[in-house]
Amino acid sequence: MTTFPLASRIALVTGASRGIGYATARALAKLGAHVVAVARTQGGLEELDDEIQKDGGSATLVPLDLTDFDGIARLGAALHERHGKLDILVGNAGVAGPSSPLGHVDLKPWNDVMAVNVTANFQLIRCMEPLLKKSDAGRAVFVTSAAANKALAYVGPYATSKAALEALVRVWANETASTAIRVNLFSPGPIRTRMRATVFPGEDPMTLDTPEQAAEFILPMCTPDWKETGRFYDYPARTLKSFHAPA
């Protein structure tokens, strides 16, 4: 008899219509989780749902622009009403923003990047923390980028937003350290995604790892068996580093 380690668990994945979010959502469903898949792209969500059903899993599709912060709050209320808890939160959605010198970046695209990469995750934390506390083993993983520390030229909005996201997640990990919630960061490095291709158009995508390979390393951090919190998983280096403040 097949056992599903994530059976009866509810997993919310943002940016689930493609790339790492798509691969992670499908992998979670294969392990038995009911996936709440959030993305702007209806067609991508429907394709994901088809694949999850083929695998014998189940999903709820939520077409939502994460800059609709009230929409995130409504989603939290709907999850509370339907499931009464949330077991897994994967904050994957992100936008690259403009590739320009800082002095050439207009305020609107700057704000757009911050809205998706930082403020939306802040709102997810606010709205989903009560539901994660209802779980016996709430797990949260946020996808960051090496850009946060490398501070590469011409990707200022993206790099700044990921640095802010890391600070946000570190704070939350410290605030929830005495609870059953485990909060961690995952840095995928160069992965064969559409967003990567827009930032590095001259790169051969076939030289890069796939989203499915990255998802394999996100999965363990979503399971009840995962006990670490306040950790940073660097996928390219295959290392797990602590950022948790000492007690």
N, C-alpha and C positions, 0 to 999 in steps of 0.2 A: 504494500500500500504506500502510495506517494505521500510524503509529509511536506507541508508548506510552512517554512519557518515564520513567515509573516502573515499567516492566515488570521483573519479577523482584525487586522491592523489597517488603519486609515492613513494614507500617505498623500500629502499635498505637494505637487511639483510645479514650480513656475517655469515658464519658458519651455513648455513640454511639447511644442509642436515640431521641434527639430533639434538637431545637435545633441549635446550632452543631456539636456532635459528630456528629450524624446527617448534616448537610450536608457536613461535612469528610470523613467516612468515605466517603460516596458519591462525592464529587469525587475523592478519592485513588484509589478503585477505577476510576473512569472513565479515569484516566491510566495504569492498568495495575498499580497496587500491589495486592498481596494484603492485605486489611484484616483485622486482628484486632480485632473490635468488642467492647468491654467495656461492660456496663451492668447495672443491677439488673433492668431490665424486659425479660423474655423476649419479650413481644409486640412491643415496639418494635424489638428486635433482629431478629426474624423479618420484620417489615415492611421493615427496612433491607436484609436479605438478599434479599428478593424484588426490591427496586428495583435492587440491585447486579447481580443475575443478569439482570434485564431489560436493563441497560446493557452486559451482556457481561462483567462483572467477577466477582471471587470474594472470599469472606469466610469467616472462621472466627468463629463466635459464641461469646462467653464471658459467660454470665450470672454476674455476680460483684458482690457488695457490696464496695466498695473499703475498707470498714472491716475486712474480712477480710484482715488483713495477711499472714497465712500463705498465703492464697489468691493474693495477688500474687506471693509467692515461688514458689509452685507453677506459676503461669503463666510466670514467667521460666524455670523449669526445663523446662517443656513446649516453650517456644519454642526453647530451646537444643537440645533433643532433635530437634525437627521441622525447624527451619530453620537452626540454628547461628549465627544472627545476628538483629539487628533494625536496620532502616534508618531508621525514622521513629517517633517517639513524640510523640503529641499528648495532653497532659494537660489535658483539657477539663472533666472531671466536677467538679461543685461543687454545694453546697447554700446556700440563702439564709439559713437559720436564722431565729430570731425577730426580729420588728420591734418592739422595746420599748426603753425606757430601760435602760441597763446595770444599774441597781440592781434591775430587775424580771426580769432574765434568770437563770434557774436554771442551776446548774452543768452539769447533764446536757445540755441543748441547746447550751450553750457548747462542751462537749467534743465533741459530735456534729459541730458545724461544723468544729472544728479537725481532727477525725479525717479527714473527707473532703477538706477544702480544703487541708490542710497535710500531715498525717502520711501520708496515702495517697500523695501526690506524692513525699514523702521516700522512702517504701518503693519506689515505682516507680523513682526514681533509683538507689537501692541495687541493686535487682534487675535493672534493664535496662541500666545502664551497661556491664557486661561484654559484653552482646550488641551494643550500639551501637558498641563499640570493634572488634567483629568486622566491622562494615560498612566499606566504603571511604569512605562519606560519611554518617555517622550524623547525623541531624537531630532536634532536640527543640524543641517549641513548647508553652508553657504559657499557658493562657488566664487572664488576670487581670481586674482591674476598676478603673475610676477611683475606686471607693470606697476603695481602698487609700490614696489620697492626699487625697481630699476629706474623709474622716472625717465623713461626714454623720451627723446625729443619728438615733438609733433603729435603726441597722443595725450596731451595734458588733461583734458576733461576726463578721459577714461581712467588714466593712472590715478588722478586725484580722487575720483569716485570710488575706485577699488581700495585705496588707502583709507578712505572714510568708512567704507563697508567693513574693513578689517577691524577698525577701532570700535565700530558699533557692535560687531559680533564678540569681540573680546570683552567689552563691558557686560554684555548680556551673559556670557559664559561665567563671568565672575559673580554676577547677580544671582544666577541660578545654580551655583556650585553645590549648595546644600540641598537641592531638590533632586527629583528623579530625572530631570531634563539634562541631556548631554548636548552641548553646543560646540560645533567644530567648523573649521574652514578647510576647503579643498581647493588647491591650485592646480589646474589641469595641465598647464604648459601648452605648447603648440599641439593643437588637436585639429583634425580635419573637419572644420565647421565652415558654414557660410560666412559667419562673422569674421573668422580668421582670414578667409579669402579676400574679403573686402579691405582689410587692413594691410595685408601682404599679398597683393595680386600677382606678384612675380614668383611666388613660392610654389613648388611642386607639391600639391596636396597628398600625392601618393607616398611621400616621404614621411608623412605624419601619422601618429597613432589615430585610431578611430574613436568616435564618441563611445562606442560600445566597450572599448578597452578601458577608457576612463571610468565608465559607469561601474565596472567590476570592483573598483577601489572605493567608490562611494557607498556601495551596498552594505559593507560591514558596519559602517558608521551609522546605519539606519536601523540596525537590529537591536533587540533588547540585550543581547550579550555584550554589546559595546559599552564599556565602562568609562572610557576616557572622556574628559571634557576640557575645553580650552586648549585644543590642539590644532595644529596647522599641518595638513597633509600635503606635501610637495610631491605631486605625481611623477614628474620627470626624474626626480632624485630618489623616489620611492622611500621617502623619509617622513617621519612623524615628529613634529617639534612642538614643545609646549609653549603656550603663551599665557597660561593660567597664572594669575597672581598668587603668590604664596599666602597661606592663611595667616 
